Amino acid sequence: MKLHFCGANKEVTGSCHLLEVAGKKLLIDCGMYQGSDYAEGKNFEDFPFDVRSVDAVLVTHAHLDHIGRLPKLFTDGYHGPVYATHATCDIIPLELDDAYQIMAYNHRKFQYPMLYREEDIAKLESHLRPVEYRRSFEVFPGITVTYYDAGHIFGSAFILVEGDGKRIVFSGDIGNVNAPIIQDTESLPACDALVLESTYGNRLHPAYVSRKEALKTVLLEAIERGGTIMIPSFSVERTQELLYELNALIEEDRVLPSIPVFLDSPLAIDVTKVFEKYPQYYDESALARVKKGDNFLGFAGLRETYSRDESKEINFHKGQKIIIAGAGMMNGGRIQHHAMRYLPDPTSTLILVGYQAFGTVGRKIQDGDPMVHIMREEVPVRCIVKTMTEFSGHADKAKLMSWIGASSGQPKHIYLVHGEDQNAQDFAAALSTEFSQIQVVIPEFDSVVEI
């Protein structure tokens, strides 16, 4: 086995790894770089490998930093299969079309370049091949692949590849503990090598507080201030988790006053339908609610604004309101329009519920910048800003360590990817201390190792 590191090296986005095994080349993920203009400019660079030599693509999950350059792969000459779970296969075209619409808007308004065409998405969609969790299959003679539930987002997986007498696992993103709706992360199988995310590898999430209770506290404080409440949210998983908890607070506990909640994201609305399609992916609690006839992704006062005209009408709603809109890191999407309107308002509240990559508008606000640039305009930040780590979709240091420690056969090598440099370095030191028999490496971009 040869492993070529082609993205997400010493940074969080752009996941892409090329595995050469049994005479074939498998690409694991093909993600978009996100954050600063410099990071996003890298999306247009040539891949560090011959695209036409790739035999198959394995996708861990449907976040853009893992799938965002798949259409470019087809533009550049790839014509093979793309394997992913059923839910991921359904979500991929939705995510990529949404990204395309944002790119097209920015191209028309600001002359930004286009990364791919609509026909590239259609071509990719025709090559998607759905797979089941825990059902091993031979992708090519002598190469066996098994998908396991990563517990990160709906349909997410970590992937075991076996061939040449070796076993290697690609973690994708490993989920946080106690996440609603989805099932818990499955155990790490025995393997020789592990390509492991390190997004939160150098920190611990705060002591467990239920997402519902934490959300209730933040929302009641925001409602008391009287302004608009903005929640930039990833359309896949994070938004559905918010709807799940709001359902409980509004329909069951009845602890929130009656104010409208606008779901201002066509992508999130479409993805929610995918959630409803695959109840077999639910955890026991969510499945029990479905069997009782509970629509836990809806509640009184929820208003879905699918079209642009419906979105614009939110501005004319008098009185307090909650707006849930993409993108989760505020680097595009409808949240930017609301941010320009309400960030300067001291009575309004911005609630950050997801990871904010370096260079994004969300990260700058989280770091306390008093002024941010949105759509080429300077916008002062005078509203209250709250960060809720309870909604993090990533495992922290403790969960990642216990996941490795509980493995039936711990890897001989761990390669840390998908984390900022300092996070990865700190995590590498902790892993080396805890598991002295494991060699831990932080690979450079475009480096190659033998497994």
The 8 nearest C-alpha neighbors of each residue, nearest first, counted from 0:
[[1, 20, 450, 19, 449, 2, 163, 18],
 [0, 2, 449, 19, 448, 18, 450, 3],
 [1, 3, 18, 448, 447, 17, 449, 19],
 [2, 4, 447, 17, 446, 16, 5, 18],
 [5, 3, 16, 445, 446, 444, 6, 447],
 [6, 4, 15, 16, 445, 444, 3, 47],
 [5, 7, 15, 14, 13, 8, 4, 444],
 [8, 6, 14, 417, 13, 10, 12, 11],
 [7, 9, 416, 10, 6, 444, 443, 417],
 [10, 8, 420, 419, 418, 7, 416, 417],
 [11, 9, 419, 418, 7, 8, 417, 12],
 [10, 12, 417, 418, 7, 419, 198, 9],
 [11, 13, 32, 64, 7, 14, 10, 33],
 [12, 14, 32, 30, 31, 7, 6, 64],
 [15, 13, 7, 6, 30, 65, 12, 29],
 [14, 16, 6, 29, 28, 5, 27, 30],
 [17, 15, 4, 27, 5, 26, 3, 18],
 [16, 18, 26, 3, 25, 2, 27, 4],
 [19, 17, 2, 25, 24, 1, 20, 26],
 [20, 18, 24, 1, 0, 23, 2, 25],
 [19, 21, 0, 23, 22, 162, 18, 24],
 [22, 20, 23, 163, 162, 141, 142, 19],
 [21, 23, 20, 19, 24, 0, 163, 141],
 [24, 22, 20, 21, 19, 54, 25, 53],
 [25, 23, 19, 53, 54, 18, 20, 26],
 [26, 24, 55, 18, 56, 17, 54, 53],
 [25, 27, 17, 56, 16, 57, 28, 18],
 [26, 28, 57, 16, 56, 58, 15, 17],
 [29, 27, 58, 15, 65, 14, 30, 66],
 [30, 28, 15, 66, 65, 68, 69, 14],
 [65, 31, 29, 64, 66, 13, 67, 14],
 [30, 32, 67, 64, 13, 68, 63, 42],
 [31, 33, 13, 12, 39, 38, 42, 64],
 [34, 32, 39, 38, 12, 31, 35, 64],
 [33, 35, 359, 358, 357, 38, 356, 39],
 [34, 36, 358, 38, 37, 359, 39, 33],
 [35, 37, 39, 38, 40, 34, 358, 33],
 [38, 36, 40, 35, 39, 41, 34, 33],
 [39, 37, 35, 40, 41, 36, 32, 34],
 [38, 40, 32, 36, 33, 41, 37, 42],
 [39, 41, 37, 42, 38, 43, 36, 44],
 [42, 40, 39, 44, 43, 38, 37, 32],
 [41, 43, 40, 44, 39, 32, 31, 68],
 [44, 42, 41, 40, 114, 45, 39, 71],
 [45, 43, 41, 42, 46, 40, 47, 39],
 [44, 46, 47, 43, 42, 48, 41, 75],
 [45, 47, 48, 44, 50, 49, 5, 72],
 [48, 46, 45, 5, 445, 49, 50, 44],
 [49, 47, 46, 50, 52, 5, 45, 17],
 [48, 50, 52, 51, 47, 53, 46, 76],
 [49, 51, 52, 53, 77, 48, 76, 75],
 [52, 50, 77, 49, 53, 76, 75, 78],
 [51, 53, 50, 49, 54, 24, 48, 77],
 [52, 54, 24, 51, 50, 55, 25, 26],
 [53, 55, 24, 25, 79, 23, 52, 56],
 [56, 54, 25, 80, 79, 53, 81, 26],
 [55, 57, 26, 81, 25, 27, 82, 80],
 [56, 58, 27, 82, 81, 28, 26, 83],
 [59, 57, 28, 83, 60, 27, 82, 56],
 [58, 60, 156, 171, 155, 157, 28, 83],
 [61, 59, 155, 58, 87, 62, 156, 154],
 [60, 62, 91, 87, 66, 63, 90, 65],
 [61, 63, 65, 64, 60, 66, 235, 94],
 [64, 62, 67, 66, 65, 31, 30, 61],
 [63, 65, 30, 31, 12, 13, 62, 67],
 [30, 64, 66, 63, 28, 14, 29, 62],
 [67, 65, 30, 63, 29, 69, 68, 64],
 [68, 66, 31, 63, 30, 69, 64, 65],
 [69, 67, 71, 30, 31, 29, 70, 66],
 [68, 70, 72, 71, 66, 29, 67, 73],
 [71, 69, 119, 73, 72, 68, 120, 115],
 [72, 70, 74, 68, 73, 69, 115, 75],
 [71, 73, 69, 75, 70, 74, 77, 68],
 [74, 72, 77, 76, 70, 75, 71, 119],
 [75, 73, 71, 72, 76, 70, 119, 115],
 [74, 76, 72, 73, 71, 77, 50, 51],
 [75, 77, 73, 74, 51, 50, 78, 72],
 [76, 78, 73, 51, 72, 50, 79, 75],
 [77, 79, 73, 76, 80, 126, 51, 123],
 [80, 78, 55, 77, 54, 81, 126, 56],
 [79, 81, 126, 55, 127, 56, 82, 128],
 [82, 80, 56, 127, 128, 126, 57, 55],
 [83, 81, 128, 57, 129, 127, 58, 56],
 [84, 82, 58, 129, 130, 87, 88, 57],
 [85, 83, 130, 129, 87, 86, 154, 131],
 [84, 86, 129, 88, 87, 130, 89, 83],
 [87, 85, 154, 89, 88, 84, 90, 273],
 [86, 88, 90, 84, 89, 154, 85, 61],
 [87, 89, 85, 86, 91, 90, 83, 84],
 [90, 88, 86, 87, 91, 85, 92, 273],
 [89, 91, 87, 93, 88, 92, 94, 86],
 [90, 92, 94, 93, 88, 61, 89, 87],
 [93, 91, 95, 94, 90, 96, 124, 120],
 [94, 92, 90, 96, 91, 95, 97, 266],
 [95, 93, 97, 91, 92, 96, 90, 98],
 [94, 96, 98, 92, 97, 93, 99, 91],
 [95, 97, 99, 93, 98, 94, 92, 100],
 [96, 98, 100, 94, 99, 95, 93, 266],
 [99, 97, 95, 101, 96, 100, 102, 94],
 [98, 100, 96, 102, 97, 101, 103, 95],
 [99, 101, 103, 97, 102, 98, 104, 96],
 [102, 100, 104, 98, 99, 103, 105, 97],
 [103, 101, 99, 105, 104, 100, 106, 113],
 [102, 104, 106, 100, 101, 105, 99, 107],
 [105, 103, 101, 107, 106, 102, 108, 100],
 [106, 104, 108, 102, 109, 107, 103, 111],
 [107, 105, 110, 111, 103, 104, 109, 108],
 [108, 106, 104, 105, 110, 109, 103, 111],
 [107, 109, 105, 106, 110, 104, 111, 103],
 [108, 110, 105, 111, 106, 107, 104, 374],
 [111, 109, 106, 107, 108, 112, 105, 104],
 [110, 112, 106, 109, 105, 113, 102, 107],
 [113, 111, 106, 110, 114, 102, 105, 103],
 [114, 112, 115, 102, 111, 106, 103, 116],
 [115, 113, 43, 112, 71, 116, 42, 102],
 [114, 116, 113, 71, 70, 119, 117, 74],
 [117, 115, 119, 118, 120, 114, 113, 99],
 [118, 116, 120, 119, 121, 115, 99, 96],
 [117, 119, 121, 120, 116, 122, 115, 123],
 [120, 118, 122, 70, 116, 117, 121, 123],
 [121, 119, 123, 117, 118, 122, 70, 124],
 [122, 120, 118, 124, 119, 123, 125, 117],
 [121, 123, 119, 125, 120, 124, 118, 126],
 [124, 122, 120, 126, 121, 125, 119, 70],
 [123, 125, 121, 127, 126, 122, 120, 92],
 [124, 126, 122, 123, 127, 121, 128, 120],
 [127, 125, 80, 123, 124, 81, 128, 122],
 [128, 126, 81, 124, 125, 82, 80, 88],
 [127, 129, 82, 81, 126, 83, 80, 130],
 [130, 128, 85, 84, 83, 82, 88, 127],
 [131, 129, 84, 83, 85, 128, 82, 132],
 [132, 130, 134, 84, 133, 129, 146, 85],
 [131, 133, 146, 147, 134, 148, 130, 84],
 [134, 132, 146, 147, 145, 135, 131, 148],
 [135, 133, 132, 131, 145, 136, 146, 130],
 [136, 134, 145, 144, 133, 143, 137, 146],
 [137, 135, 144, 143, 138, 134, 145, 142],
 [136, 138, 143, 139, 142, 144, 140, 135],
 [137, 139, 142, 136, 143, 144, 140, 55],
 [138, 140, 142, 137, 141, 143, 23, 21],
 [141, 139, 142, 137, 138, 143, 21, 162],
 [140, 142, 162, 139, 21, 143, 137, 163],
 [143, 141, 162, 139, 137, 140, 161, 138],
 [142, 144, 137, 161, 136, 160, 138, 135],
 [145, 143, 160, 136, 135, 159, 137, 161],
 [144, 146, 135, 159, 158, 133, 134, 147],
 [145, 147, 158, 132, 133, 156, 157, 159],
 [148, 146, 156, 132, 157, 133, 149, 158],
 [147, 149, 156, 150, 185, 184, 155, 157],
 [150, 148, 156, 184, 173, 151, 157, 155],
 [151, 149, 184, 174, 183, 148, 182, 152],
 [174, 152, 150, 173, 149, 392, 155, 172],
 [153, 151, 236, 155, 150, 154, 235, 181],
 [152, 154, 155, 236, 181, 86, 151, 274],
 [155, 153, 86, 87, 84, 152, 60, 156],
 [156, 154, 60, 152, 149, 153, 59, 151],
 [157, 155, 149, 148, 59, 147, 146, 158],
 [156, 158, 170, 147, 149, 171, 169, 59],
 [157, 159, 146, 169, 168, 145, 156, 147],
 [160, 158, 168, 145, 144, 167, 146, 161],
 [159, 161, 144, 167, 166, 143, 168, 158],
 [162, 160, 166, 143, 142, 165, 144, 159],
 [161, 163, 142, 164, 165, 141, 20, 21],
 [164, 162, 165, 21, 20, 0, 161, 141],
 [163, 165, 162, 161, 166, 0, 141, 21],
 [166, 164, 162, 163, 161, 191, 167, 0],
 [165, 167, 161, 190, 191, 160, 162, 192],
 [168, 166, 192, 160, 190, 159, 193, 191],
 [167, 169, 159, 193, 158, 170, 194, 160],
 [170, 168, 194, 158, 157, 171, 193, 195],
 [169, 171, 157, 195, 172, 194, 168, 173],
 [170, 172, 59, 157, 169, 173, 196, 156],
 [171, 173, 170, 196, 151, 174, 393, 149],
 [174, 172, 149, 151, 394, 393, 150, 170],
 [151, 175, 173, 150, 393, 394, 392, 149],
 [174, 176, 394, 393, 392, 178, 391, 177],
 [175, 177, 178, 174, 394, 183, 398, 184],
 [176, 178, 179, 175, 183, 209, 182, 207],
 [177, 179, 176, 175, 181, 180, 183, 392],
 [178, 180, 181, 177, 240, 285, 282, 243],
 [179, 181, 285, 281, 282, 178, 182, 284],
 [182, 180, 281, 282, 179, 280, 150, 153],
 [181, 183, 282, 150, 281, 184, 280, 180],
 [184, 182, 150, 185, 181, 176, 149, 148],
 [185, 183, 150, 149, 148, 174, 186, 182],
 [184, 186, 148, 183, 149, 147, 187, 150],
 [187, 185, 188, 406, 184, 402, 405, 407],
 [186, 188, 406, 402, 185, 189, 403, 407],
 [189, 187, 406, 407, 186, 190, 408, 159],
 [188, 190, 408, 407, 409, 406, 187, 410],
 [189, 191, 166, 410, 167, 192, 188, 408],
 [190, 192, 410, 166, 411, 167, 165, 412],
 [191, 193, 412, 167, 410, 190, 413, 411],
 [192, 194, 413, 168, 167, 195, 169, 414],
 [195, 193, 414, 169, 413, 170, 415, 168],
 [196, 194, 415, 170, 193, 416, 414, 197],
 [195, 197, 417, 416, 415, 198, 172, 170],
 [198, 196, 200, 418, 199, 417, 423, 416],
 [197, 199, 418, 200, 417, 196, 11, 419],
 [200, 198, 395, 197, 201, 202, 396, 394],
 [199, 201, 396, 197, 426, 198, 422, 202],
 [202, 200, 422, 426, 425, 199, 396, 203],
 [203, 201, 199, 396, 200, 395, 204, 422],
 [204, 202, 395, 396, 205, 397, 201, 199],
 [203, 205, 395, 206, 202, 388, 389, 207],
 [206, 204, 207, 203, 388, 389, 208, 202],
 [207, 205, 208, 204, 203, 389, 209, 388],
 [206, 208, 205, 209, 389, 204, 210, 177],
 [207, 209, 210, 206, 213, 212, 389, 205],
 [210, 208, 211, 212, 213, 207, 389, 177],
 [209, 211, 213, 212, 389, 214, 208, 390],
 [210, 212, 214, 209, 244, 213, 215, 248],
 [213, 211, 215, 209, 214, 210, 216, 208],
 [212, 214, 210, 216, 215, 211, 209, 217],
 [215, 213, 211, 217, 212, 216, 210, 218],
 [214, 216, 212, 218, 213, 217, 219, 211],
 [215, 217, 213, 219, 214, 218, 212, 220],
 [216, 218, 214, 220, 215, 219, 221, 213],
 [217, 219, 221, 215, 220, 216, 222, 214],
 [220, 218, 222, 216, 221, 217, 215, 223],
 [221, 219, 223, 217, 218, 222, 216, 224],
 [222, 220, 218, 224, 223, 219, 348, 217],
 [221, 223, 219, 225, 224, 220, 218, 226],
 [222, 224, 220, 221, 225, 219, 226, 218],
 [225, 223, 221, 222, 346, 226, 220, 347],
 [224, 226, 222, 223, 346, 319, 221, 227],
 [227, 225, 347, 346, 319, 224, 228, 348],
 [226, 228, 347, 320, 319, 321, 348, 229],
 [227, 229, 321, 348, 347, 349, 322, 320],
 [230, 228, 349, 322, 321, 350, 348, 323],
 [229, 231, 323, 350, 232, 322, 349, 351],
 [232, 230, 327, 324, 325, 323, 326, 334],
 [231, 233, 327, 325, 238, 324, 326, 230],
 [232, 234, 327, 237, 235, 326, 325, 238],
 [233, 235, 267, 238, 266, 232, 325, 236],
 [234, 236, 233, 237, 270, 267, 238, 152],
 [237, 235, 239, 152, 238, 240, 153, 234],
 [238, 236, 240, 233, 239, 235, 232, 241],
 [239, 237, 241, 240, 234, 236, 232, 233],
 [238, 240, 242, 236, 241, 237, 243, 296],
 [241, 239, 243, 237, 238, 242, 236, 244],
 [242, 240, 238, 244, 239, 243, 245, 237],
 [241, 243, 239, 245, 296, 240, 244, 246],
 [244, 242, 240, 246, 296, 241, 295, 245],
 [243, 245, 247, 241, 246, 211, 242, 240],
 [246, 244, 248, 242, 247, 243, 249, 241],
 [245, 247, 243, 249, 244, 250, 298, 248],
 [246, 248, 251, 244, 245, 250, 249, 252],
 [249, 247, 252, 245, 246, 253, 254, 251],
 [250, 248, 253, 246, 247, 245, 251, 255],
 [249, 251, 246, 247, 253, 248, 252, 298],
 [252, 250, 247, 253, 249, 248, 246, 254],
 [251, 253, 248, 254, 249, 247, 250, 255],
 [254, 252, 249, 248, 251, 250, 255, 256],
 [255, 253, 252, 248, 249, 256, 215, 251],
 [256, 254, 253, 249, 257, 248, 219, 215],
 [257, 255, 258, 254, 253, 249, 222, 219],
 [256, 258, 255, 259, 300, 249, 299, 253],
 [257, 259, 320, 256, 260, 319, 300, 321],
 [260, 258, 300, 320, 301, 261, 321, 257],
 [259, 261, 321, 301, 300, 322, 302, 320],
 [262, 260, 322, 302, 263, 303, 301, 323],
 [261, 263, 303, 323, 264, 302, 304, 324],
 [264, 262, 324, 304, 261, 323, 310, 303],
 [263, 265, 267, 266, 324, 262, 325, 268],
 [266, 264, 305, 268, 267, 269, 263, 304],
 [265, 267, 269, 264, 268, 270, 234, 97],
 [266, 268, 234, 270, 264, 269, 265, 271],
 [267, 269, 265, 271, 266, 270, 264, 272],
 [270, 268, 266, 272, 271, 267, 265, 273],
 [271, 269, 273, 267, 272, 268, 266, 235],
 [270, 272, 274, 268, 273, 269, 267, 275],
 [273, 271, 275, 270, 274, 269, 276, 268],
 [274, 272, 276, 270, 271, 275, 86, 277],
 [275, 273, 271, 272, 276, 277, 270, 278],
 [274, 276, 272, 273, 277, 278, 271, 270],
 [275, 277, 273, 274, 278, 272, 86, 271],
 [278, 276, 279, 275, 274, 280, 273, 86],
 [277, 279, 280, 281, 275, 276, 286, 274],
 [280, 278, 277, 281, 286, 282, 276, 181],
 [279, 281, 278, 277, 181, 282, 182, 154],
 [282, 280, 181, 180, 278, 279, 286, 285],
 [281, 283, 182, 181, 180, 285, 284, 286],
 [284, 282, 286, 285, 287, 281, 182, 180],
 [283, 285, 287, 286, 282, 288, 180, 281],
 [284, 286, 288, 180, 287, 282, 283, 281],
 [285, 287, 289, 283, 288, 284, 281, 282],
 [286, 288, 290, 284, 289, 285, 283, 291],
 [289, 287, 291, 285, 293, 286, 290, 284],
 [290, 288, 292, 286, 293, 291, 287, 285],
 [289, 291, 287, 292, 288, 286, 293, 285],
 [292, 290, 288, 289, 293, 287, 286, 294],
 [291, 293, 289, 290, 294, 288, 287, 295],
 [294, 292, 288, 289, 295, 291, 290, 296],
 [295, 293, 296, 297, 292, 289, 288, 298],
 [294, 296, 243, 297, 293, 246, 288, 242],
 [297, 295, 242, 243, 294, 239, 246, 298],
 [296, 298, 295, 294, 246, 242, 301, 299],
 [299, 297, 246, 301, 300, 250, 249, 296],
 [300, 298, 301, 297, 250, 249, 246, 259],
 [299, 301, 259, 260, 298, 302, 258, 257],
 [302, 300, 260, 299, 298, 261, 259, 303],
 [301, 303, 261, 260, 262, 300, 304, 259],
 [302, 304, 262, 261, 305, 263, 301, 268],
 [305, 303, 263, 309, 310, 306, 262, 302],
 [304, 306, 265, 303, 264, 309, 263, 307],
 [307, 305, 309, 308, 304, 310, 265, 311],
 [308, 306, 310, 309, 311, 305, 304, 312],
 [307, 309, 311, 310, 306, 312, 304, 305],
 [310, 308, 304, 312, 306, 307, 311, 305],
 [309, 311, 307, 308, 304, 312, 313, 263],
 [312, 310, 308, 313, 309, 314, 307, 315],
 [311, 313, 309, 314, 315, 310, 308, 316],
 [314, 312, 316, 311, 315, 310, 309, 261],
 [313, 315, 312, 316, 311, 310, 317, 337],
 [316, 314, 312, 313, 317, 311, 318, 310],
 [317, 315, 313, 314, 318, 312, 320, 319],
 [318, 316, 315, 319, 314, 320, 313, 227],
 [317, 319, 316, 320, 226, 227, 225, 258],
 [318, 320, 227, 226, 225, 258, 317, 321],
 [321, 319, 259, 227, 258, 260, 228, 322],
 [320, 322, 228, 260, 229, 261, 227, 259],
 [323, 321, 261, 229, 260, 230, 228, 324],
 [322, 324, 230, 262, 231, 263, 261, 229],
 [325, 323, 263, 334, 231, 264, 232, 333],
 [326, 324, 232, 327, 332, 231, 334, 233],
 [325, 327, 329, 332, 328, 331, 233, 232],
 [326, 328, 232, 233, 231, 325, 329, 353],
 [327, 329, 361, 355, 330, 326, 359, 360],
 [330, 328, 326, 361, 360, 331, 327, 335],
 [331, 329, 328, 359, 360, 326, 332, 34],
 [332, 330, 329, 326, 335, 333, 101, 334],
 [333, 331, 326, 325, 334, 335, 101, 330],
 [332, 334, 335, 336, 325, 324, 337, 331],
 [335, 333, 324, 337, 336, 325, 332, 338],
 [334, 336, 338, 333, 337, 332, 339, 329],
 [337, 335, 339, 338, 334, 333, 340, 332],
 [338, 336, 340, 334, 335, 339, 341, 333],
 [339, 337, 335, 342, 341, 340, 336, 334],
 [340, 338, 336, 337, 341, 342, 378, 335],
 [339, 341, 337, 338, 342, 336, 343, 344],
 [340, 342, 338, 344, 343, 339, 337, 347],
 [343, 341, 380, 338, 382, 344, 381, 339],
 [342, 344, 381, 380, 379, 341, 382, 345],
 [343, 345, 341, 382, 347, 346, 342, 381],
 [346, 344, 382, 381, 347, 343, 383, 342],
 [347, 345, 226, 224, 344, 225, 382, 348],
 [346, 348, 226, 227, 382, 344, 345, 228],
 [349, 347, 383, 228, 382, 384, 221, 229],
 [348, 350, 229, 384, 228, 230, 383, 385],
 [349, 351, 385, 230, 386, 384, 229, 352],
 [352, 350, 386, 353, 385, 387, 230, 231],
 [351, 353, 387, 390, 386, 350, 388, 232],
 [354, 352, 391, 351, 355, 327, 390, 232],
 [353, 355, 356, 391, 352, 328, 327, 392],
 [356, 354, 362, 328, 361, 353, 357, 359],
 [357, 355, 359, 34, 362, 354, 358, 328],
 [356, 358, 359, 34, 362, 355, 35, 363],
 [357, 359, 35, 34, 356, 362, 360, 363],
 [360, 358, 34, 362, 361, 330, 357, 356],
 [361, 359, 363, 329, 362, 330, 364, 328],
 [360, 362, 328, 364, 329, 359, 363, 355],
 [363, 361, 355, 365, 359, 364, 360, 357],
 [364, 362, 366, 360, 365, 361, 368, 359],
 [363, 365, 367, 361, 368, 366, 362, 360],
 [364, 366, 362, 367, 363, 361, 384, 386],
 [367, 365, 363, 364, 368, 362, 361, 369],
 [368, 366, 364, 365, 369, 363, 380, 362],
 [367, 369, 364, 370, 363, 366, 371, 380],
 [370, 368, 380, 379, 367, 371, 381, 364],
 [369, 371, 379, 368, 378, 380, 377, 372],
 [372, 370, 378, 377, 373, 379, 360, 368],
 [371, 373, 377, 376, 375, 378, 374, 370],
 [374, 372, 376, 375, 371, 377, 335, 378],
 [373, 375, 376, 372, 335, 377, 331, 109],
 [376, 374, 373, 372, 377, 109, 378, 371],
 [375, 377, 373, 372, 374, 378, 371, 339],
 [378, 376, 372, 371, 370, 373, 379, 375],
 [377, 379, 371, 370, 372, 339, 376, 380],
 [380, 378, 370, 343, 369, 381, 371, 342],
 [381, 379, 342, 369, 343, 370, 382, 378],
 [380, 382, 343, 345, 344, 342, 379, 383],
 [383, 381, 345, 347, 344, 342, 348, 380],
 [382, 384, 348, 349, 347, 345, 385, 381],
 [385, 383, 349, 348, 350, 382, 386, 365],
 [384, 386, 350, 351, 349, 387, 383, 348],
 [387, 385, 351, 350, 352, 388, 384, 365],
 [388, 386, 352, 389, 351, 390, 385, 350],
 [387, 389, 391, 390, 386, 352, 204, 353],
 [390, 388, 387, 391, 210, 208, 213, 209],
 [391, 389, 388, 352, 387, 392, 353, 210],
 [390, 392, 388, 353, 393, 389, 175, 352],
 [391, 393, 175, 174, 151, 390, 394, 152],
 [394, 392, 174, 175, 391, 173, 395, 151],
 [393, 395, 175, 174, 173, 398, 399, 199],
 [394, 396, 199, 203, 398, 397, 200, 204],
 [395, 397, 200, 399, 398, 202, 203, 201],
 [398, 396, 400, 395, 399, 401, 203, 394],
 [397, 399, 401, 400, 395, 396, 394, 402],
 [398, 400, 402, 396, 401, 397, 394, 395],
 [401, 399, 397, 403, 398, 402, 404, 396],
 [400, 402, 404, 398, 403, 399, 405, 397],
 [403, 401, 399, 400, 405, 404, 398, 187],
 [404, 402, 400, 406, 401, 405, 399, 409],
 [403, 405, 401, 402, 406, 400, 409, 434],
 [406, 404, 402, 403, 401, 407, 186, 187],
 [407, 405, 187, 408, 403, 404, 409, 188],
 [406, 408, 189, 188, 405, 409, 187, 186],
 [409, 407, 189, 406, 190, 410, 188, 191],
 [408, 410, 406, 189, 190, 407, 403, 411],
 [411, 409, 191, 192, 190, 412, 193, 408],
 [410, 412, 437, 191, 192, 438, 409, 413],
 [413, 411, 192, 438, 410, 437, 439, 193],
 [412, 414, 193, 439, 192, 194, 440, 438],
 [415, 413, 194, 440, 441, 195, 439, 193],
 [416, 414, 195, 441, 196, 194, 197, 440],
 [415, 417, 196, 8, 418, 7, 195, 197],
 [416, 418, 11, 7, 196, 10, 197, 198],
 [419, 417, 198, 11, 197, 10, 9, 416],
 [418, 420, 10, 9, 422, 421, 11, 423],
 [419, 421, 9, 423, 422, 424, 418, 10],
 [420, 422, 424, 423, 419, 425, 201, 418],
 [423, 421, 201, 419, 425, 420, 424, 200],
 [422, 424, 426, 420, 421, 425, 197, 418],
 [425, 423, 421, 427, 426, 422, 420, 428],
 [426, 424, 428, 422, 201, 427, 423, 421],
 [425, 427, 200, 429, 423, 201, 428, 424],
 [428, 426, 424, 430, 425, 429, 423, 439],
 [429, 427, 431, 425, 426, 430, 432, 424],
 [428, 430, 426, 432, 427, 431, 433, 425],
 [431, 429, 433, 427, 432, 428, 434, 426],
 [432, 430, 435, 428, 434, 429, 433, 427],
 [431, 433, 429, 430, 434, 435, 428, 427],
 [432, 434, 430, 431, 435, 429, 400, 428],
 [435, 433, 431, 436, 437, 430, 432, 404],
 [434, 436, 431, 437, 432, 433, 438, 430],
 [435, 437, 434, 438, 411, 431, 433, 412],
 [438, 436, 411, 435, 412, 434, 439, 410],
 [437, 439, 412, 411, 413, 440, 436, 431],
 [438, 440, 413, 412, 414, 427, 437, 431],
 [439, 441, 414, 442, 413, 415, 438, 427],
 [442, 440, 415, 414, 443, 416, 439, 423],
 [443, 441, 440, 8, 444, 414, 446, 415],
 [444, 442, 446, 8, 445, 441, 4, 9],
 [443, 445, 8, 446, 4, 5, 6, 442],
 [446, 444, 4, 5, 443, 3, 47, 447],
 [445, 447, 444, 443, 4, 3, 442, 448],
 [448, 446, 3, 2, 4, 445, 1, 449],
 [447, 449, 2, 1, 450, 3, 446, 0],
 [448, 450, 1, 0, 2, 447, 3, 19],
 [449, 0, 1, 448, 192, 2, 165, 191]]
